[in-house]
């Protein structure tokens, strides 16, 4: 298997401009950056959409939920750990801090 780590705008590792490019009204940039990584992996044949699984915890859990809702065609499965989500999406596995999870079949 392959593990890819998306370096998306919004973090403070590249300075304030990089961070602000993914915050508040620019939050969609974070989602677009993350989705672009998935698109690249599929386009370059590292994987295909049915095998592409995404995972994120806390704020990353919300990112996973939003990306799954915006681009359900791109991901075979999604795991959102600790994110505050609407669990009605059929492709999201919601994991609580206690480790309990629920998933709704497709």
FENRA-V569394 format. One record per pair of residues at least 6 apart in sequence whose ideal C-beta (glycine too) atoms are under 6 Angstrom apart, sorted by the first residue. I is the first residue (numbers start at 1). J is the second residue. If there is no record, write none. Layout:
[[I/J] [I/J]]
This chain:
[[2/46] [6/34] [6/37] [8/30] [8/33] [8/34] [9/18] [9/21] [9/22] [9/29] [9/30] [9/33] [10/22] [10/23] [10/30] [12/19] [21/29] [22/29] [22/30] [31/66] [31/67] [34/67] [35/67] [35/71] [38/52] [38/74] [41/47] [42/48] [42/49] [49/74] [50/76] [51/76] [52/75] [52/76] [53/77] [54/64] [54/75] [54/78] [55/79] [56/63] [56/64] [57/81] [57/82] [58/82] [61/80] [61/81] [61/82] [61/83] [62/83] [64/78] [64/80] [65/80] [65/83] [65/85] [65/92] [68/75] [68/78] [68/91] [68/92] [78/91] [78/92] [79/93] [80/92] [80/94] [81/95] [82/97] [87/94] [90/104] [90/106] [93/101] [93/103] [95/101]]
